[in-house]
Amino acid sequence: MPDTILKTRAHGLLAASGRSDVPPFMVMDVMAAAARIEAAGGHVIHMEVGQPAAPAPKVAIEAAQAALAHGRIEYTAALGTPSLRARISRHYRDAYGCAVDPGQIVVTTGSSGAFILSFLALFEPGDRVAVTVPGYPPYRHILTALGCEPVLIETHADKRHAMTAEDLLAAHREKPLKGVLVASPANPTGTMMSREALTSLIHAADDAGIRFISDEIYHGLDYSFPAVTAAELSPNALVINSFSKYFCMTGWRVGWMVVPKPLVRSMERLQQNLSISVPTLSQIAAEAAFDGRAQMEDIKHGYQENRRILTAGLPQAGLTDFLPADGAFYLYADVSKFTSDSFDFAKQMLEQAHVAATPGSDFDPIHGKSYIRFSYASSTEDMHEAVARISKWLGQGGPK
C-alpha cells in the first residue's frame, strides 16, 4: 500500500474530535510563560492563578499522614465517604443555619469534576445554558465539549456585575434555556450577589423551568457581606463547592455538590463509571480540614490586607477602575486607557515588570480585551512588590 495512503489514514485516525476543539484556559499559558522567566533566573510576582499560597490546614495534613502510616488506601463509595458527607452536611447547619440531608451530598474531584457530573446529569446535547460574562472560562468550554450551547449574558456595573432575573428571562424568551449557572463570589470579578438578588434569580429560574446551578467555591472568602447559599433558597438548586479555595487544598482535588434528591442516583451512576470514587486520601484530609477553620480565618485576614494594598496602591499606579472586590481573591481592573489588547498588556507586564496576571479575554470574549485579572492569594510582601513594579512600569510608559 502506498505510503501516501498510509499517511492519510494515520492522519484520520489521530485527528482530535470536534468536541475537543475548545479554547485553552489562558491562565495556564501565563503560568508556563512565567515559569520560563523563572527558569532563566527572573523573579516573578504570581498574580495570574487563583491558587492560595498558603498550605492546607495543619490538621488536614496530619490526618493524611496518619492514614498513609496506617497502610492501605482503598476505593470509597462513589458518592464519598459517609463521614465526610455527614461533616459537609453539618457545615451547612453551622455556617448557614441550613438543613441539608447528608444523602444529598456528592463528593467530587474538585469543582471541575462537579461541573462535568452536573452538566451530564442535567442537560442533553444541544441544550442552552446561561452563564455570565465575565465568567470562569471552563464553564463555557466544558459545556461546549459536552455538546451544549453556552449562552453568554453580559453583566453591568449598575447591577453590580451580577445576572438578574430580567436578564435570564429575556434570554429565555429569545430561545428557551435549560439551565443557568452563576457564581457568588464570582471569578474573575470578586463581586457578590445579595440575598435579595440571588433569591430573585433562583425564583425566576424555578418558575420558568430553568435548572439552577450555584458555584459557591469562594464561599468563606467574603468581605463586604456574608455569602448566601442557594441550598437554603430552593430545593431545586444544585450547589457546587470545593476545598480548593477557602481551605487552600487546590492540588488535593476534592469538592462536593448538594444535589436535589431526584438526581442523586444519576450522579452516583455517573461517578461510578467516570472515576469510581474520589481519592480516599483527599477525602480523609478534607474531613479533617473543617477543624482547621481558625488557621484558615487567619489566612483570610491576609487576603483582606492584600485587597486593601491593591485597592489603595493600584489607583496610584494608574489603574483606577476596577470592579467591587466583595469576595474571593481577585481584582478585575480596566486597562483600556493603556491598551486595546489585554493579552498583549499581560504579556508585556510579565516580560518587562515580571508581574504575572491573566488577560480578561480569558474570561470575557466580548469586552475582555479591556480588563486584567489580578489574584491576591499570595503574600502581603508580594502585593507591595507588585504595586511597586506596576507603578514603575506604567510610569515609564507601560505597554508599547
N, C-alpha and C positions, 0 to 999 in steps of 0.2 A: 504494500500500500504506500503511495507516495507520501513523502514527509510533509508536504503542504496540507494534505488531508488530515494526517495525524495531528498536526499542529492546530488546525481548525477545530477538530473535535476536542482536543485538550483545552483549548480556549473556552469552548462552550461548557465543558464540564466544570471548569474552575471559575466561571463568571459568577459574581455575587448576585444574590436575589435582588429584585427591585425594592422589596421592603427593607433591605439593609441600607438603602441609599438615603441615610439621614445625615444631617449636618453634624460635624464634630461638636463636642462640648468644649467650647473655645478656652475655657479656664484651664483645661488640661494642657492645651498647646502653650499657654502662657507659662505654666509651671515648667514645661520642658525647656522653653527658652531661658527662663531664669536659672534652671539647673546648669545650662551650658555656660552662662556667665560665671556661676559659682565654681564650676569645674576649672575655669580659667583663672580663678583666684579672686573674683569680684565678690563683694558683699551686698547681697540683695535684701531689701526690706520686703517681706512677703505680705502683700495685701490682696492677692489675687484669689486665694482659695478660702472657702468657708469652712475652715478647719481650726478648732481650738488649738492653741499652742500648748495648753496645759494637758497633763496626762489624765487618764481615767481615775475615778475615785480610788483612794488607797484601799478601801475595803473591798472594792471590786477586784483589784489586782490580787489581793491576798486570798480571796475566795477562789480565783482561778488557779493560783499557785497551789492551794490546798487540794483542789480537785486533780491537778496533774500529779501531785505526790501520791494521791490515793491510787492512781493507776489508770484503769481503762476508761476511755471516753466513748460512750456509745451514742447511737441514734436516740432521739427523743420522739415523743408523739408528734405527728405532723403539725398540730396546732400549737405546740410548745409545751414545756414542762408545766404540769398543773400548778406547781408552787409559784412559778413566775407569772402565770396568768392570774392567779389569785392576788399576787402582790401588785400587779398593774391595776387590777380592779380596786384594790384598797387605795391606790394612788388617786383614783378619781374621786373617791369619797373624801380623802384627806385634802386634796388640792382644790377641788371644785364643789364639794358637797353634793356630788352626783353619784347615784347608784348605778353601777354597771355590772352586769352579770359576768362572772369570770368565763362562762361559756361563750360569751360574745367576743372574747379576746383571742386574736390570732397573732402569734409571734412570727415575725418575718425577717428576711435577710436585709436588714436596714429598711429605710423607707423606700428605696429603689425596688426591692422585692415586693413591697406592699403595693406600689403603683402597678406593677405587672399583674399581680394577682387580682387587684380590684378592677383593672380595666378588662381583664379576661372574663371575670365573673359578671360584670355589669353590662358590657357592650358587645355588640356584634360588629363585624367588618362593615364599614360604611356609616356607622353611627356618628353623629356630630356631637362633639363635647366642647363646651365653652371653657376657655382659660383666659386669664388676664395677660395683657402685655403693658408694661414689662412683667416678666414672669420667669420661673425656673425653666430653662430650655428642655430638659428631658421630659417634662410633661408632654410637650408637643412632639418630641422625637419618638417617645415610646408609643404614644397614640398612633402616630403615622406608621411605625413599624408593625403595629398590630392591625393595620388596615382601617383605622378610624380616622375621622376628619377633625383635627383641632380647629375650633372656631375662635379667632382672636378678638377679644373685647378690650378696646383701649380704655385705660383709666385716666382720670384727670385730677388736677390739683383741687378743684372746687369740691370734689367728693373724697378728698384725701387719698387719692390713687387707689380706691377700692371699687370693685364691681358693685353696682347697685341692682336692686330688683328691677328697676326700669331698664337698665342695660340688658339684663338677662332676658326679660320678656320681649324686648324689641328684637333681639337676635332670634328668639324662638318663633316670633310671628313671621319673620322673614323666611325661615325654613326651620322646621321642628328640630329641637335639640333632644338628645337622650340623656345628657349629663352635663354637670358643671363642676369644676374643681377650683377652689380658692385656698389661699394660704394667709394666715394672720398669726403672728408677724410674717411678713412676706419677704421673699428673696426675689429680686435684689434690693428692694426699696427700703426694707426695715419698717414699713408702715403697718399699722394695725387697724382692724375693724372694731368699732364699738359694739357693745352688746346689742344695741338697737339696730345697727346696720346689718350685723350678721343674722339676727333674728328675722329681719325683713327679707333678706335674701333667701334664707332657708325656707321660709314660709311660701315665698313666691315660687321657689323650685318645687316644693311639695304640691302646691295647688295646681301647677302646670304639668305634673307628672315627670319632672326632670330629676334624675338621680343626683344626689348631692354628695361630693367628696370634700372633706376638710383636711388640708395638710397642716398639721399642728406641730411640726418638727421643731419649731423655735419656741414652743411654749416653755415657760420658765425664764426666758430671756426677754422680759417685758419691763419697760422703764416708765412709760408715760401713764399707763393704766393697766389693770390686770387683764390678761388674755382670757377669752371665753371659749369653752369647748363646745363644739356642735353636738356632742353626745348628750348634753343636757337640754338642747333646744328642739331636737326631733328624733324620734325612734327610727326614722328612715335614713338619717345621715350616716355615712361611712367615714370614720375618723382614722387618719394615719398619723403616727408619731414614731419617734426613734430615740435611741440612747446616744446618737451621734453628737448632738449639739450641746444641750444643757449638761449632759453627763460626760462630755469630752471623750466619746468612745467611737470615733469615726471608723477606725480600722477593725473594730470588733464585729461590725456588720450585723447589728441586731436592732430591730424595731418592732412595732406592733400595729395592729388595727383594732378598732372597735367596730364590729360588723353587725348589721341588722340580723336578727335571729334567722330569718328565712334563707340567708346567704351563707351561713356558717358551714354547712355541709359542702356546698360548692367550693368554698375556699379550701376546705380540708382536702377534697379530692385533687384540686389543682396543686396544692402544696405537696401532696404525696407523690405526684408524678413529676413535678418540676424540680424539687430539691430534697424530697423525703422529709427532711427536717432542717431547722436552723442549727448551726454549730452549737453543740452542747456546752462547750467551754464558755462561749459568749453568753449563753442563757444563764449559766451559773453566775458569771460576773455581773450581768445586768440585774439579776435579782438582788444581789448584794449592794449594787450601786445606790439603791434607794436609801440605804443607811449612810450614804456619804453626802447628804444634801448640805451639811454645814460647810464642807470643803467646796462644794460647787457654788454655794452662795458667795463665798469669798472670791471665787473666780468671776462670778457675775459682777461683783463690785468693781473688779478690774476692768471689765468691759465698759462699765458706766464711766469710769475715768477715761478710758480710751476714747469713748464717744465725746466726752467733754473736750479733750485735747483736739480732736479733729474738727468739731463744730466751732471751736474758738480759733483754731490755727489755720484751717484751710481758707476761710474768707480773707485772712490777711495775706495768704499766698496768692490770692486771685480767684479761687474757686468759691464764689459767693452764693451760688444757687444749688441747693440740694433738697431732696425730699425729707419729710419729717422722719427722724430716726427714732421711731417709737419703741422698736424692739429688735430682736436678732442681734447681729453684729456687723451690719452693713451701712455704708453711706453711699447713696446714689447721687452723683454730682453731675451737674450740667456743665459740659466743657465746650458748648457751641461757640462761645466768644473766642476760643483758641483754635478750633478745628471744625471741619465738617465730616471728619472720619475718626471716630473714637478708637478704631483698631490701630490706625497709624499713630494716634496720640499715645495709646498704651505702649505701642512698640518703641516709640522714641523715648518715652519716660523710663522704660525699662533699660534701654541701651545707654541712655545719657545720664539719668539720675539714679539708676539701679533701684527703682521702686516698681514693684510688680503689682498691677491692678488689672481688672477684667473689663474689656470694652463692652459698652451697653448693647452693641449689636448682637451679642450672645443672648441677651435676654429679651430684646425687642426688635424684630425685623422691620418695624415701621419707623420708630423715632430713635432707636438705639444708637445711631451714629453720633448723637449729641450728648451721650452720657458715658460715665465711667463708674464702675462699682469698686469701692474700697472696702475690704474686710478689716475690721479692727479686733480680730480674735487673737492677736499676738500680744506682745508685752507692751507695757507703758513706755519703756525706753524706745522701742521700735516706732511707736506712734510719734514721739517727739522727733526722732530722727527723720521719719518720713515727711513730717511737716517742714522740717528744715531743708531737706533735699528738694522737695517740690517747690518751696519758696525760692530757693536759689535757681532752680532750673527755669521756672516761669519768669523769674526776674531777669534772667539772661536771654529771654526771648522765647523760651519754650519750644514747641514743635516747629520744625522748619517746613 
